[in-house]
């Protein structure tokens, strides 16, 4: 006689009928846990350059399209750094420094 998990056998639970599609003794696939890397293997997070004199948080900058805005944060290093700016009419924008052409006001 097939067990409760035999293919084709109906099971009732909570007023619903279920047909088992698993074979008897078949392993049920499980999701793997993500493991965080060991501390020695982890790459350092991008540095937050709040001490960068060009774009300190709170500084007012001007963009050709978005107008004047306030620097909220600066993440990363070098020309690829990302600058989060709040513009009055356009909201928050994350700009890459080398493409943004920001002018400090």
Beta strands, then each sheet from edge to edge (+ up, - down):
strand 1: 10-13
strand 2: 16-19
strand 3: 60-63
strand 4: 67-75
strand 5: 82-87
strand 6: 91-96
strand 7: 103-104
sheet 1: 1+ 2-
sheet 2: 6+ 5- 4+ 3- 7+
end
